[in-house]
Amino acid sequence: MRGDDLQQAGMFSYLSPEQRVPQDHPLRAIRRLSDAVFAELSPQFDKLYARMGRPCHVLVRHLHF
């Protein structure tokens, strides 16, 4: 390799999003809400995917807003 081997360890973060987002941050409320909505929609999502044998569909194409 030519040139100096400058390490850029400062570019990388080894904290999980769970560790990074404070407990009282508004994103946590949004996460709870979206988790509940997706859990309710999960049976409908299951119908869009084959049990086996063919590739899955791109889910976004099936969601009509």
mmCIF file as Biopython writes it, N, C-alpha, C and O atoms, coordinates in Angstrom:
data_model
#
loop_
_atom_site.group_PDB
_atom_site.id
_atom_site.type_symbol
_atom_site.label_atom_id
_atom_site.label_alt_id
_atom_site.label_comp_id
_atom_site.label_asym_id
_atom_site.label_entity_id
_atom_site.label_seq_id
_atom_site.pdbx_PDB_ins_code
_atom_site.Cartn_x
_atom_site.Cartn_y
_atom_site.Cartn_z
_atom_site.occupancy
_atom_site.B_iso_or_equiv
_atom_site.auth_seq_id
_atom_site.auth_asym_id
_atom_site.pdbx_PDB_model_num
ATOM 1   N N  . MET A ? 1  ? 0.843   -1.174  0.000  1.0 0.0 1  A 1 
ATOM 2   C CA . MET A ? 1  ? 0.000   0.000   0.000  1.0 0.0 1  A 1 
ATOM 3   C C  . MET A ? 1  ? 0.887   1.235   0.000  1.0 0.0 1  A 1 
ATOM 4   O O  . MET A ? 1  ? 1.876   1.295   0.731  1.0 0.0 1  A 1 
ATOM 5   N N  . ARG A ? 2  ? 0.546   2.192   -0.795 1.0 0.0 2  A 1 
ATOM 6   C CA . ARG A ? 2  ? 1.343   3.412   -0.875 1.0 0.0 2  A 1 
ATOM 7   C C  . ARG A ? 2  ? 0.794   4.459   0.080  1.0 0.0 2  A 1 
ATOM 8   O O  . ARG A ? 2  ? -0.398  4.458   0.386  1.0 0.0 2  A 1 
ATOM 9   N N  . GLY A ? 3  ? 1.630   5.326   0.537  1.0 0.0 3  A 1 
ATOM 10  C CA . GLY A ? 3  ? 1.200   6.416   1.405  1.0 0.0 3  A 1 
ATOM 11  C C  . GLY A ? 3  ? 1.084   5.993   2.856  1.0 0.0 3  A 1 
ATOM 12  O O  . GLY A ? 3  ? 1.332   4.842   3.215  1.0 0.0 3  A 1 
ATOM 13  N N  . ASP A ? 4  ? 0.707   6.937   3.663  1.0 0.0 4  A 1 
ATOM 14  C CA . ASP A ? 4  ? 0.553   6.679   5.097  1.0 0.0 4  A 1 
ATOM 15  C C  . ASP A ? 4  ? -0.717  5.889   5.366  1.0 0.0 4  A 1 
ATOM 16  O O  . ASP A ? 4  ? -1.725  6.067   4.683  1.0 0.0 4  A 1 
ATOM 17  N N  . ASP A ? 5  ? -0.663  5.031   6.345  1.0 0.0 5  A 1 
ATOM 18  C CA . ASP A ? 5  ? -1.828  4.258   6.775  1.0 0.0 5  A 1 
ATOM 19  C C  . ASP A ? 5  ? -2.462  4.982   7.956  1.0 0.0 5  A 1 
ATOM 20  O O  . ASP A ? 5  ? -2.167  4.687   9.114  1.0 0.0 5  A 1 
ATOM 21  N N  . LEU A ? 6  ? -3.331  5.926   7.645  1.0 0.0 6  A 1 
ATOM 22  C CA . LEU A ? 6  ? -3.973  6.711   8.692  1.0 0.0 6  A 1 
ATOM 23  C C  . LEU A ? 6  ? -5.274  6.031   9.105  1.0 0.0 6  A 1 
ATOM 24  O O  . LEU A ? 6  ? -6.172  5.835   8.286  1.0 0.0 6  A 1 
ATOM 25  N N  . GLN A ? 7  ? -5.363  5.682   10.360 1.0 0.0 7  A 1 
ATOM 26  C CA . GLN A ? 7  ? -6.554  5.030   10.878 1.0 0.0 7  A 1 
ATOM 27  C C  . GLN A ? 7  ? -7.653  6.056   11.117 1.0 0.0 7  A 1 
ATOM 28  O O  . GLN A ? 7  ? -7.387  7.160   11.594 1.0 0.0 7  A 1 
ATOM 29  N N  . GLN A ? 8  ? -8.872  5.695   10.790 1.0 0.0 8  A 1 
ATOM 30  C CA . GLN A ? 8  ? -10.002 6.603   10.972 1.0 0.0 8  A 1 
ATOM 31  C C  . GLN A ? 8  ? -11.017 6.006   11.948 1.0 0.0 8  A 1 
ATOM 32  O O  . GLN A ? 8  ? -12.218 6.007   11.680 1.0 0.0 8  A 1 
ATOM 33  N N  . ALA A ? 9  ? -10.542 5.512   13.048 1.0 0.0 9  A 1 
ATOM 34  C CA . ALA A ? 9  ? -11.424 4.878   14.024 1.0 0.0 9  A 1 
ATOM 35  C C  . ALA A ? 9  ? -12.504 5.827   14.526 1.0 0.0 9  A 1 
ATOM 36  O O  . ALA A ? 9  ? -13.572 5.377   14.942 1.0 0.0 9  A 1 
ATOM 37  N N  . GLY A ? 10 ? -12.244 7.131   14.494 1.0 0.0 10 A 1 
ATOM 38  C CA . GLY A ? 10 ? -13.227 8.106   14.949 1.0 0.0 10 A 1 
ATOM 39  C C  . GLY A ? 10 ? -14.458 8.159   14.066 1.0 0.0 10 A 1 
ATOM 40  O O  . GLY A ? 10 ? -15.484 8.705   14.470 1.0 0.0 10 A 1 
ATOM 41  N N  . MET A ? 11 ? -14.375 7.599   12.865 1.0 0.0 11 A 1 
ATOM 42  C CA . MET A ? 11 ? -15.522 7.581   11.953 1.0 0.0 11 A 1 
ATOM 43  C C  . MET A ? 11 ? -16.595 6.596   12.395 1.0 0.0 11 A 1 
ATOM 44  O O  . MET A ? 11 ? -17.768 6.754   12.057 1.0 0.0 11 A 1 
ATOM 45  N N  . PHE A ? 12 ? -16.199 5.602   13.134 1.0 0.0 12 A 1 
ATOM 46  C CA . PHE A ? 12 ? -17.101 4.516   13.462 1.0 0.0 12 A 1 
ATOM 47  C C  . PHE A ? 12 ? -17.677 4.676   14.855 1.0 0.0 12 A 1 
ATOM 48  O O  . PHE A ? 12 ? -17.011 5.157   15.772 1.0 0.0 12 A 1 
ATOM 49  N N  . SER A ? 13 ? -18.914 4.268   14.995 1.0 0.0 13 A 1 
ATOM 50  C CA . SER A ? 13 ? -19.581 4.323   16.288 1.0 0.0 13 A 1 
ATOM 51  C C  . SER A ? 13 ? -19.916 2.907   16.716 1.0 0.0 13 A 1 
ATOM 52  O O  . SER A ? 13 ? -20.460 2.129   15.931 1.0 0.0 13 A 1 
ATOM 53  N N  . TYR A ? 14 ? -19.605 2.581   17.915 1.0 0.0 14 A 1 
ATOM 54  C CA . TYR A ? 14 ? -19.863 1.241   18.413 1.0 0.0 14 A 1 
ATOM 55  C C  . TYR A ? 14 ? -20.988 1.222   19.446 1.0 0.0 14 A 1 
ATOM 56  O O  . TYR A ? 14 ? -21.113 0.278   20.227 1.0 0.0 14 A 1 
ATOM 57  N N  . LEU A ? 15 ? -21.797 2.266   19.439 1.0 0.0 15 A 1 
ATOM 58  C CA . LEU A ? 15 ? -22.960 2.317   20.318 1.0 0.0 15 A 1 
ATOM 59  C C  . LEU A ? 15 ? -24.193 1.904   19.524 1.0 0.0 15 A 1 
ATOM 60  O O  . LEU A ? 15 ? -24.338 2.268   18.357 1.0 0.0 15 A 1 
ATOM 61  N N  . SER A ? 16 ? -25.060 1.160   20.146 1.0 0.0 16 A 1 
ATOM 62  C CA . SER A ? 16 ? -26.308 0.796   19.490 1.0 0.0 16 A 1 
ATOM 63  C C  . SER A ? 16 ? -27.254 2.004   19.528 1.0 0.0 16 A 1 
ATOM 64  O O  . SER A ? 16 ? -27.090 2.887   20.369 1.0 0.0 16 A 1 
ATOM 65  N N  . PRO A ? 17 ? -28.231 2.048   18.635 1.0 0.0 17 A 1 
ATOM 66  C CA . PRO A ? 17 ? -29.219 3.131   18.710 1.0 0.0 17 A 1 
ATOM 67  C C  . PRO A ? 17 ? -29.915 3.166   20.067 1.0 0.0 17 A 1 
ATOM 68  O O  . PRO A ? 17 ? -30.257 4.240   20.562 1.0 0.0 17 A 1 
ATOM 69  N N  . GLU A ? 18 ? -30.122 2.017   20.659 1.0 0.0 18 A 1 
ATOM 70  C CA . GLU A ? 18 ? -30.760 1.945   21.980 1.0 0.0 18 A 1 
ATOM 71  C C  . GLU A ? 18 ? -29.938 2.692   23.026 1.0 0.0 18 A 1 
ATOM 72  O O  . GLU A ? 18 ? -30.498 3.348   23.904 1.0 0.0 18 A 1 
ATOM 73  N N  . GLN A ? 19 ? -28.627 2.595   22.938 1.0 0.0 19 A 1 
ATOM 74  C CA . GLN A ? 19 ? -27.749 3.296   23.870 1.0 0.0 19 A 1 
ATOM 75  C C  . GLN A ? 19 ? -27.649 4.782   23.550 1.0 0.0 19 A 1 
ATOM 76  O O  . GLN A ? 19 ? -27.433 5.600   24.444 1.0 0.0 19 A 1 
ATOM 77  N N  . ARG A ? 20 ? -27.803 5.122   22.303 1.0 0.0 20 A 1 
ATOM 78  C CA . ARG A ? 20 ? -27.586 6.492   21.846 1.0 0.0 20 A 1 
ATOM 79  C C  . ARG A ? 20 ? -28.785 7.402   22.103 1.0 0.0 20 A 1 
ATOM 80  O O  . ARG A ? 20 ? -28.606 8.586   22.390 1.0 0.0 20 A 1 
ATOM 81  N N  . VAL A ? 21 ? -30.013 6.867   22.005 1.0 0.0 21 A 1 
ATOM 82  C CA . VAL A ? 21 ? -31.225 7.691   22.118 1.0 0.0 21 A 1 
ATOM 83  C C  . VAL A ? 21 ? -31.660 7.755   23.582 1.0 0.0 21 A 1 
ATOM 84  O O  . VAL A ? 21 ? -31.896 6.714   24.195 1.0 0.0 21 A 1 
ATOM 85  N N  . PRO A ? 22 ? -31.769 8.939   24.145 1.0 0.0 22 A 1 
ATOM 86  C CA . PRO A ? 22 ? -32.186 9.074   25.547 1.0 0.0 22 A 1 
ATOM 87  C C  . PRO A ? 22 ? -33.586 8.482   25.783 1.0 0.0 22 A 1 
ATOM 88  O O  . PRO A ? 22 ? -34.419 8.448   24.877 1.0 0.0 22 A 1 
ATOM 89  N N  . GLN A ? 23 ? -33.821 8.026   26.995 1.0 0.0 23 A 1 
ATOM 90  C CA . GLN A ? 23 ? -35.092 7.390   27.332 1.0 0.0 23 A 1 
ATOM 91  C C  . GLN A ? 23 ? -36.295 8.304   27.125 1.0 0.0 23 A 1 
ATOM 92  O O  . GLN A ? 23 ? -37.383 7.824   26.807 1.0 0.0 23 A 1 
ATOM 93  N N  . ASP A ? 24 ? -36.120 9.602   27.299 1.0 0.0 24 A 1 
ATOM 94  C CA . ASP A ? 24 ? -37.252 10.527  27.174 1.0 0.0 24 A 1 
ATOM 95  C C  . ASP A ? 24 ? -37.342 11.185  25.788 1.0 0.0 24 A 1 
ATOM 96  O O  . ASP A ? 24 ? -38.080 12.155  25.613 1.0 0.0 24 A 1 
ATOM 97  N N  . HIS A ? 25 ? -36.610 10.674  24.824 1.0 0.0 25 A 1 
ATOM 98  C CA . HIS A ? 25 ? -36.604 11.262  23.475 1.0 0.0 25 A 1 
ATOM 99  C C  . HIS A ? 25 ? -37.908 10.938  22.746 1.0 0.0 25 A 1 
ATOM 100 O O  . HIS A ? 25 ? -38.425 9.831   22.888 1.0 0.0 25 A 1 
ATOM 101 N N  . PRO A ? 26 ? -38.450 11.879  21.968 1.0 0.0 26 A 1 
ATOM 102 C CA . PRO A ? 26 ? -39.705 11.651  21.232 1.0 0.0 26 A 1 
ATOM 103 C C  . PRO A ? 26 ? -39.646 10.467  20.259 1.0 0.0 26 A 1 
ATOM 104 O O  . PRO A ? 26 ? -40.680 9.875   19.949 1.0 0.0 26 A 1 
ATOM 105 N N  . LEU A ? 27 ? -38.464 10.123  19.781 1.0 0.0 27 A 1 
ATOM 106 C CA . LEU A ? 27 ? -38.360 8.975   18.878 1.0 0.0 27 A 1 
ATOM 107 C C  . LEU A ? 27 ? -38.829 7.688   19.535 1.0 0.0 27 A 1 
ATOM 108 O O  . LEU A ? 27 ? -39.333 6.791   18.860 1.0 0.0 27 A 1 
ATOM 109 N N  . ARG A ? 28 ? -38.667 7.595   20.841 1.0 0.0 28 A 1 
ATOM 110 C CA . ARG A ? 28 ? -39.091 6.367   21.527 1.0 0.0 28 A 1 
ATOM 111 C C  . ARG A ? 28 ? -40.610 6.205   21.487 1.0 0.0 28 A 1 
ATOM 112 O O  . ARG A ? 28 ? -41.106 5.087   21.352 1.0 0.0 28 A 1 
ATOM 113 N N  . ALA A ? 29 ? -41.343 7.291   21.601 1.0 0.0 29 A 1 
ATOM 114 C CA . ALA A ? 29 ? -42.810 7.225   21.505 1.0 0.0 29 A 1 
ATOM 115 C C  . ALA A ? 29 ? -43.220 6.855   20.083 1.0 0.0 29 A 1 
ATOM 116 O O  . ALA A ? 29 ? -44.145 6.067   19.882 1.0 0.0 29 A 1 
ATOM 117 N N  . ILE A ? 30 ? -42.532 7.424   19.104 1.0 0.0 30 A 1 
ATOM 118 C CA . ILE A ? 30 ? -42.819 7.093   17.708 1.0 0.0 30 A 1 
ATOM 119 C C  . ILE A ? 30 ? -42.527 5.620   17.456 1.0 0.0 30 A 1 
ATOM 120 O O  . ILE A ? 30 ? -43.282 4.949   16.752 1.0 0.0 30 A 1 
ATOM 121 N N  . ARG A ? 31 ? -41.456 5.123   18.018 1.0 0.0 31 A 1 
ATOM 122 C CA . ARG A ? 31 ? -41.095 3.708   17.856 1.0 0.0 31 A 1 
ATOM 123 C C  . ARG A ? 31 ? -42.182 2.806   18.434 1.0 0.0 31 A 1 
ATOM 124 O O  . ARG A ? 31 ? -42.563 1.818   17.806 1.0 0.0 31 A 1 
ATOM 125 N N  . ARG A ? 32 ? -42.682 3.133   19.619 1.0 0.0 32 A 1 
ATOM 126 C CA . ARG A ? 32 ? -43.737 2.316   20.225 1.0 0.0 32 A 1 
ATOM 127 C C  . ARG A ? 32 ? -44.993 2.322   19.353 1.0 0.0 32 A 1 
ATOM 128 O O  . ARG A ? 32 ? -45.626 1.285   19.156 1.0 0.0 32 A 1 
ATOM 129 N N  . LEU A ? 33 ? -45.342 3.488   18.839 1.0 0.0 33 A 1 
ATOM 130 C CA . LEU A ? 33 ? -46.514 3.615   17.980 1.0 0.0 33 A 1 
ATOM 131 C C  . LEU A ? 33 ? -46.334 2.811   16.689 1.0 0.0 33 A 1 
ATOM 132 O O  . LEU A ? 33 ? -47.231 2.066   16.293 1.0 0.0 33 A 1 
ATOM 133 N N  . SER A ? 34 ? -45.195 2.958   16.042 1.0 0.0 34 A 1 
ATOM 134 C CA . SER A ? 34 ? -44.973 2.234   14.787 1.0 0.0 34 A 1 
ATOM 135 C C  . SER A ? 34 ? -44.889 0.732   15.028 1.0 0.0 34 A 1 
ATOM 136 O O  . SER A ? 34 ? -45.371 -0.045  14.204 1.0 0.0 34 A 1 
ATOM 137 N N  . ASP A ? 35 ? -44.293 0.307   16.129 1.0 0.0 35 A 1 
ATOM 138 C CA . ASP A ? 35 ? -44.258 -1.121  16.447 1.0 0.0 35 A 1 
ATOM 139 C C  . ASP A ? 35 ? -45.662 -1.681  16.599 1.0 0.0 35 A 1 
ATOM 140 O O  . ASP A ? 35 ? -45.947 -2.781  16.124 1.0 0.0 35 A 1 
ATOM 141 N N  . ALA A ? 36 ? -46.548 -0.932  17.262 1.0 0.0 36 A 1 
ATOM 142 C CA . ALA A ? 36 ? -47.935 -1.384  17.443 1.0 0.0 36 A 1 
ATOM 143 C C  . ALA A ? 36 ? -48.665 -1.474  16.100 1.0 0.0 36 A 1 
ATOM 144 O O  . ALA A ? 36 ? -49.401 -2.429  15.852 1.0 0.0 36 A 1 
ATOM 145 N N  . VAL A ? 37 ? -48.459 -0.480  15.241 1.0 0.0 37 A 1 
ATOM 146 C CA . VAL A ? 37 ? -49.114 -0.483  13.927 1.0 0.0 37 A 1 
ATOM 147 C C  . VAL A ? 37 ? -48.616 -1.651  13.087 1.0 0.0 37 A 1 
ATOM 148 O O  . VAL A ? 37 ? -49.418 -2.356  12.474 1.0 0.0 37 A 1 
ATOM 149 N N  . PHE A ? 38 ? -47.302 -1.866  13.049 1.0 0.0 38 A 1 
ATOM 150 C CA . PHE A ? 38 ? -46.762 -2.959  12.252 1.0 0.0 38 A 1 
ATOM 151 C C  . PHE A ? 38 ? -47.172 -4.318  12.815 1.0 0.0 38 A 1 
ATOM 152 O O  . PHE A ? 38 ? -47.368 -5.263  12.052 1.0 0.0 38 A 1 
ATOM 153 N N  . ALA A ? 39 ? -47.303 -4.430  14.121 1.0 0.0 39 A 1 
ATOM 154 C CA . ALA A ? 39 ? -47.770 -5.686  14.708 1.0 0.0 39 A 1 
ATOM 155 C C  . ALA A ? 39 ? -49.208 -5.968  14.268 1.0 0.0 39 A 1 
ATOM 156 O O  . ALA A ? 39 ? -49.560 -7.114  13.989 1.0 0.0 39 A 1 
ATOM 157 N N  . GLU A ? 40 ? -50.030 -4.932  14.208 1.0 0.0 40 A 1 
ATOM 158 C CA . GLU A ? 40 ? -51.411 -5.090  13.760 1.0 0.0 40 A 1 
ATOM 159 C C  . GLU A ? 40 ? -51.478 -5.459  12.275 1.0 0.0 40 A 1 
ATOM 160 O O  . GLU A ? 40 ? -52.343 -6.231  11.861 1.0 0.0 40 A 1 
ATOM 161 N N  . LEU A ? 41 ? -50.570 -4.908  11.487 1.0 0.0 41 A 1 
ATOM 162 C CA . LEU A ? 41 ? -50.551 -5.174  10.049 1.0 0.0 41 A 1 
ATOM 163 C C  . LEU A ? 41 ? -49.828 -6.473  9.687  1.0 0.0 41 A 1 
ATOM 164 O O  . LEU A ? 41 ? -49.905 -6.921  8.543  1.0 0.0 41 A 1 
ATOM 165 N N  . SER A ? 42 ? -49.145 -7.067  10.621 1.0 0.0 42 A 1 
ATOM 166 C CA . SER A ? 42 ? -48.334 -8.239  10.346 1.0 0.0 42 A 1 
ATOM 167 C C  . SER A ? 42 ? -49.096 -9.368  9.639  1.0 0.0 42 A 1 
ATOM 168 O O  . SER A ? 42 ? -48.552 -9.954  8.703  1.0 0.0 42 A 1 
ATOM 169 N N  . PRO A ? 43 ? -50.328 -9.699  10.043 1.0 0.0 43 A 1 
ATOM 170 C CA . PRO A ? 43 ? -51.051 -10.751 9.317  1.0 0.0 43 A 1 
ATOM 171 C C  . PRO A ? 43 ? -51.275 -10.412 7.840  1.0 0.0 43 A 1 
ATOM 172 O O  . PRO A ? 43 ? -51.247 -11.300 6.988  1.0 0.0 43 A 1 
ATOM 173 N N  . GLN A ? 44 ? -51.496 -9.142  7.540  1.0 0.0 44 A 1 
ATOM 174 C CA . GLN A ? 44 ? -51.653 -8.741  6.143  1.0 0.0 44 A 1 
ATOM 175 C C  . GLN A ? 44 ? -50.321 -8.856  5.405  1.0 0.0 44 A 1 
ATOM 176 O O  . GLN A ? 44 ? -50.287 -9.268  4.245  1.0 0.0 44 A 1 
ATOM 177 N N  . PHE A ? 45 ? -49.250 -8.503  6.058  1.0 0.0 45 A 1 
ATOM 178 C CA . PHE A ? 45 ? -47.933 -8.644  5.438  1.0 0.0 45 A 1 
ATOM 179 C C  . PHE A ? 45 ? -47.637 -10.115 5.159  1.0 0.0 45 A 1 
ATOM 180 O O  . PHE A ? 45 ? -47.066 -10.451 4.121  1.0 0.0 45 A 1 
ATOM 181 N N  . ASP A ? 46 ? -48.026 -10.993 6.090  1.0 0.0 46 A 1 
ATOM 182 C CA . ASP A ? 46 ? -47.771 -12.419 5.908  1.0 0.0 46 A 1 
ATOM 183 C C  . ASP A ? 46 ? -48.407 -12.948 4.624  1.0 0.0 46 A 1 
ATOM 184 O O  . ASP A ? 46 ? -47.853 -13.839 3.980  1.0 0.0 46 A 1 
ATOM 185 N N  . LYS A ? 47 ? -49.552 -12.412 4.256  1.0 0.0 47 A 1 
ATOM 186 C CA . LYS A ? 47 ? -50.236 -12.853 3.040  1.0 0.0 47 A 1 
ATOM 187 C C  . LYS A ? 47 ? -49.474 -12.475 1.772  1.0 0.0 47 A 1 
ATOM 188 O O  . LYS A ? 47 ? -49.678 -13.085 0.722  1.0 0.0 47 A 1 
ATOM 189 N N  . LEU A ? 48 ? -48.611 -11.489 1.861  1.0 0.0 48 A 1 
ATOM 190 C CA . LEU A ? 48 ? -47.869 -11.019 0.698  1.0 0.0 48 A 1 
ATOM 191 C C  . LEU A ? 48 ? -46.633 -11.868 0.403  1.0 0.0 48 A 1 
ATOM 192 O O  . LEU A ? 48 ? -46.015 -11.719 -0.651 1.0 0.0 48 A 1 
ATOM 193 N N  . TYR A ? 49 ? -46.278 -12.741 1.314  1.0 0.0 49 A 1 
ATOM 194 C CA . TYR A ? 49 ? -45.080 -13.553 1.165  1.0 0.0 49 A 1 
ATOM 195 C C  . TYR A ? 49 ? -45.456 -15.018 1.046  1.0 0.0 49 A 1 
ATOM 196 O O  . TYR A ? 49 ? -46.330 -15.504 1.764  1.0 0.0 49 A 1 
ATOM 197 N N  . ALA A ? 50 ? -44.796 -15.717 0.140  1.0 0.0 50 A 1 
ATOM 198 C CA . ALA A ? 50 ? -45.017 -17.150 -0.012 1.0 0.0 50 A 1 
ATOM 199 C C  . ALA A ? 50 ? -44.387 -17.879 1.171  1.0 0.0 50 A 1 
ATOM 200 O O  . ALA A ? 50 ? -43.398 -17.425 1.747  1.0 0.0 50 A 1 
ATOM 201 N N  . ARG A ? 51 ? -44.968 -18.994 1.512  1.0 0.0 51 A 1 
ATOM 202 C CA . ARG A ? 51 ? -44.383 -19.800 2.592  1.0 0.0 51 A 1 
ATOM 203 C C  . ARG A ? 51 ? -43.039 -20.357 2.152  1.0 0.0 51 A 1 
ATOM 204 O O  . ARG A ? 51 ? -42.099 -20.430 2.943  1.0 0.0 51 A 1 
ATOM 205 N N  . MET A ? 52 ? -42.952 -20.752 0.882  1.0 0.0 52 A 1 
ATOM 206 C CA . MET A ? 52 ? -41.671 -21.195 0.320  1.0 0.0 52 A 1 
ATOM 207 C C  . MET A ? 52 ? -41.801 -21.284 -1.201 1.0 0.0 52 A 1 
ATOM 208 O O  . MET A ? 52 ? -42.909 -21.349 -1.735 1.0 0.0 52 A 1 
ATOM 209 N N  . GLY A ? 53 ? -40.696 -21.286 -1.868 1.0 0.0 53 A 1 
ATOM 210 C CA . GLY A ? 53 ? -40.708 -21.566 -3.282 1.0 0.0 53 A 1 
ATOM 211 C C  . GLY A ? 53 ? -40.576 -20.385 -4.220 1.0 0.0 53 A 1 
ATOM 212 O O  . GLY A ? 53 ? -40.132 -20.577 -5.352 1.0 0.0 53 A 1 
ATOM 213 N N  . ARG A ? 54 ? -40.922 -19.213 -3.831 1.0 0.0 54 A 1 
ATOM 214 C CA . ARG A ? 54 ? -40.732 -18.071 -4.723 1.0 0.0 54 A 1 
ATOM 215 C C  . ARG A ? 54 ? -40.175 -16.906 -3.915 1.0 0.0 54 A 1 
ATOM 216 O O  . ARG A ? 54 ? -40.368 -16.837 -2.701 1.0 0.0 54 A 1 
ATOM 217 N N  . PRO A ? 55 ? -39.488 -16.000 -4.583 1.0 0.0 55 A 1 
ATOM 218 C CA . PRO A ? 55 ? -38.919 -14.873 -3.833 1.0 0.0 55 A 1 
ATOM 219 C C  . PRO A ? 55 ? -40.013 -13.956 -3.307 1.0 0.0 55 A 1 
ATOM 220 O O  . PRO A ? 55 ? -41.107 -13.884 -3.866 1.0 0.0 55 A 1 
ATOM 221 N N  . CYS A ? 56 ? -39.704 -13.268 -2.240 1.0 0.0 56 A 1 
ATOM 222 C CA . CYS A ? 56 ? -40.675 -12.352 -1.651 1.0 0.0 56 A 1 
ATOM 223 C C  . CYS A ? 56 ? -40.868 -11.127 -2.541 1.0 0.0 56 A 1 
ATOM 224 O O  . CYS A ? 56 ? -39.997 -10.774 -3.336 1.0 0.0 56 A 1 
ATOM 225 N N  . HIS A ? 57 ? -42.001 -10.500 -2.393 1.0 0.0 57 A 1 
ATOM 226 C CA . HIS A ? 57 ? -42.292 -9.267  -3.116 1.0 0.0 57 A 1 
ATOM 227 C C  . HIS A ? 57 ? -41.680 -8.091  -2.369 1.0 0.0 57 A 1 
ATOM 228 O O  . HIS A ? 57 ? -41.415 -8.174  -1.170 1.0 0.0 57 A 1 
ATOM 229 N N  . VAL A ? 58 ? -41.466 -7.036  -3.062 1.0 0.0 58 A 1 
ATOM 230 C CA . VAL A ? 58 ? -41.032 -5.811  -2.396 1.0 0.0 58 A 1 
ATOM 231 C C  . VAL A ? 58 ? -42.260 -5.253  -1.689 1.0 0.0 58 A 1 
ATOM 232 O O  . VAL A ? 58 ? -43.233 -4.875  -2.340 1.0 0.0 58 A 1 
ATOM 233 N N  . LEU A ? 59 ? -42.222 -5.200  -0.374 1.0 0.0 59 A 1 
ATOM 234 C CA . LEU A ? 59 ? -43.372 -4.846  0.439  1.0 0.0 59 A 1 
ATOM 235 C C  . LEU A ? 59 ? -43.909 -3.458  0.113  1.0 0.0 59 A 1 
ATOM 236 O O  . LEU A ? 59 ? -45.121 -3.246  0.120  1.0 0.0 59 A 1 
ATOM 237 N N  . VAL A ? 60 ? -43.036 -2.533  -0.165 1.0 0.0 60 A 1 
ATOM 238 C CA . VAL A ? 60 ? -43.468 -1.158  -0.410 1.0 0.0 60 A 1 
ATOM 239 C C  . VAL A ? 60 ? -44.415 -1.083  -1.601 1.0 0.0 60 A 1 
ATOM 240 O O  . VAL A ? 60 ? -45.303 -0.232  -1.620 1.0 0.0 60 A 1 
ATOM 241 N N  . ARG A ? 61 ? -44.250 -1.944  -2.582 1.0 0.0 61 A 1 
ATOM 242 C CA . ARG A ? 61 ? -45.131 -1.933  -3.754 1.0 0.0 61 A 1 
ATOM 243 C C  . ARG A ? 61 ? -46.559 -2.331  -3.385 1.0 0.0 61 A 1 
ATOM 244 O O  . ARG A ? 61 ? -47.503 -1.984  -4.096 1.0 0.0 61 A 1 
ATOM 245 N N  . HIS A ? 62 ? -46.720 -3.044  -2.297 1.0 0.0 62 A 1 
ATOM 246 C CA . HIS A ? 62 ? -48.036 -3.527  -1.899 1.0 0.0 62 A 1 
ATOM 247 C C  . HIS A ? 62 ? -48.764 -2.590  -0.936 1.0 0.0 62 A 1 
ATOM 248 O O  . HIS A ? 62 ? -49.961 -2.744  -0.696 1.0 0.0 62 A 1 
ATOM 249 N N  . LEU A ? 63 ? -48.059 -1.654  -0.407 1.0 0.0 63 A 1 
ATOM 250 C CA . LEU A ? 63 ? -48.664 -0.713  0.537  1.0 0.0 63 A 1 
ATOM 251 C C  . LEU A ? 63 ? -49.157 0.501   -0.253 1.0 0.0 63 A 1 
ATOM 252 O O  . LEU A ? 63 ? -48.357 1.249   -0.815 1.0 0.0 63 A 1 
ATOM 253 N N  . HIS A ? 64 ? -50.439 0.685   -0.290 1.0 0.0 64 A 1 
ATOM 254 C CA . HIS A ? 64 ? -51.018 1.813   -1.008 1.0 0.0 64 A 1 
ATOM 255 C C  . HIS A ? 64 ? -51.530 2.833   0.000  1.0 0.0 64 A 1 
ATOM 256 O O  . HIS A ? 64 ? -52.433 2.544   0.785  1.0 0.0 64 A 1 
ATOM 257 N N  . PHE A ? 65 ? -50.962 3.999   -0.027 1.0 0.0 65 A 1 
ATOM 258 C CA . PHE A ? 65 ? -51.366 5.030   0.939  1.0 0.0 65 A 1 
ATOM 259 C C  . PHE A ? 65 ? -52.330 5.982   0.293  1.0 0.0 65 A 1 
ATOM 260 O O  . PHE A ? 65 ? -52.791 6.925   0.936  1.0 0.0 65 A 1 
#
